[in-house]
Amino acid sequence: MARLVGLFKGKTVIGVFKQGWNEIPEIIATTALAVFGLGLGVVGLYNYYSKDGDNRRYKVDYIVYRPDDPRAAKVKNDGKGL
């Protein structure tokens, strides 16, 4: 850790970024794209679970809910009642 601190001593984050862009631009660019992709993945997962994305219409396993169960209101009806 001491070598890493000594390497960046007296440099700002912007300065280290500029030096990295000049020396290894492909690594810096792919790192930026990876961070951007991870951000999109986090936002996508948040939206999926906040909007009840796991509520699939056609499931392999069936679950029977009582009418007074709060999860019963979230079940999607495909209009083909029994």
Helices and strands as residue ranges (DSSP letters): H 2-7, H 13-23, H 25-50, G 70-74
